[in-house]
Amino acid sequence: MKKQVLLFTFIFLFSIPPFSSTTNLPHSPSLANSGPVKFAATALENEKYGAVVCYGSYYCKVHVDKVLSDPQGLLSNVNTVEVCFGPNSLGVKLGDKLEVYGYYWKKAGPLQNIGRVVGYGSNYYVHITSFRVDLWVDKGCNSKYFTGDSLVIYYGASNNATVQLIEVHNGTFTLYQGNVQGGILYELVGVVKPPAGIITFTLKGWSLAGDYVENSCVVYVAEKKPALSLDVNSFTEKVIPGETVKVEGVINNSGETNASSITLNLFMNNETLYSSSLGDLKGGEKKGFNLNFTVPESIEEGTYNVEVKVNCSENITATATFQITVEYPKTISDFLSRNYVIVAVTDIDKQIASSLFPEKEILTVLPSKGCVLLLGGPFANPYAEDKCEVAGIKFEKDKVTFKGQTYRSTWETRDYGVVYLVDRFLLVMGSYRYGTKSSLIFVKTHPLIIKELIIHWYDRNSDHKVQIDEIIKIT
């Protein structure tokens, strides 16, 4: 037998020997309405197995086409009858032509046999007389296989025959050609190989009588590949140029194979702002990631799409997008909704900041990027000096002048503070510490859709401490 290793790596080729029973039915004297019959028939259904049918037998209902022998006339007026053909399958299918020689237990006899023709044991038999070839695969025809999967072909013929098993898949190949015995099931085991597409198996058969039939089975082949998807989340909706944005996400590989050498890139305004290698990801697994990217300082205000993209060496890609708005704070409340830090230089101002905003980061050095709340006037916080000049705010020993109006303070009794928003900075400062603290309390406790205001504190109860009911807004 010639073997061609094309689609298949042959593992074994074997046949299942036909059943041969030496069991003899009780050959008792002829009972009324029971006896031997021989007839030609057509199967009205596929064979099935019954554990309590003829003491464990394959059987099917048949149509009596022609009576060949019926000494007792048992088949008179009988059109259909169930035929048992033993504990081994014959592969009888709907429409098969049969020759049956068996014992017909029409009305009397063993309970499991009554009403049936027992066509096995002794000299009885059931033969498939029509010529048929059978062909299927382990997952079933029209099923899906992946490259690399094992595939088993089952084939055979109803009668002794010469057969040719052909595969059409990126070419035409003969997998087997030779003789087969009727009623024997053969196997051919192999491995599915690329490319993806359709495989058509065809079994051609020639009976000894010269009849020709064929049967086909189609399967679908897909290549095993990773299947990447991406979910991302940004915690920032509004940013300013130069600000750092935090992004977290999850990469999911729902495919059947590993995604190798995964790279992650982030793009904004057609510019690559982040790139990293994440290694491999097994099929069916997920991997989380965190990244930080910096908004370009030269970018103009506006709303931008940010694209996160992952790909692997298998040329599988997944993308996800989100939007951020590049915009300097427009109001004090807008500023407070952003991601900002507090810069306070003196111990008093740091204590004020930490008591009112314990969750915020407090720095003593001015960062070069991001939103900053500058706490304390230019005498206490030198980083506020040039910002005051831009805003037209002038602090002197015990007074502050803003927009042509001068406000005088008295130590421990009366103080004034100024809140002013300029670009990425919110200035919160007083002539003394009381004005600074009063301004910060007011900013925290009031929604302010303005960019500037003057705060007045007066120590009504003379305890030299700032209470919220002692604070009022001047402008």
Secondary structure as UniProt FT lines:
FT   TURN            32..33
FT   STRAND          34..43
FT   STRAND          48..50
FT   TURN            51..52
FT   TURN            54..55
FT   STRAND          57..69
FT   TURN            71..72
FT   TURN            74..77
FT   STRAND          80..84
FT   TURN            94..95
FT   STRAND          97..105
FT   TURN            111..115
FT   STRAND          116..118
FT   TURN            122..123
FT   STRAND          125..128
FT   STRAND          133..137
FT   TURN            138..139
FT   TURN            141..142
FT   STRAND          144..146
FT   TURN            147..148
FT   STRAND          150..157
FT   STRAND          161..168
FT   STRAND          172..180
FT   TURN            182..183
FT   STRAND          186..191
FT   STRAND          197..207
FT   TURN            208..209
FT   STRAND          212..222
FT   STRAND          228..234
FT   STRAND          238..239
FT   TURN            241..242
FT   STRAND          244..253
FT   STRAND          259..268
FT   TURN            269..270
FT   STRAND          271..281
FT   TURN            283..284
FT   STRAND          285..294
FT   TURN            297..298
FT   STRAND          302..311
FT   TURN            313..314
FT   STRAND          317..326
FT   HELIX           332..336
FT   STRAND          340..343
FT   HELIX           347..356
FT   TURN            358..359
FT   STRAND          362..363
FT   STRAND          371..375
FT   TURN            378..380
FT   HELIX           382..384
FT   HELIX           385..391
FT   STRAND          393..396
FT   TURN            397..398
FT   STRAND          399..402
FT   TURN            403..404
FT   STRAND          405..408
FT   TURN            411..413
FT   STRAND          414..422
FT   TURN            423..424
FT   STRAND          425..430
FT   HELIX           433..445
FT   STRAND          452..458
FT   TURN            460..461
FT   HELIX           468..470
FT   STRAND          471..473
//
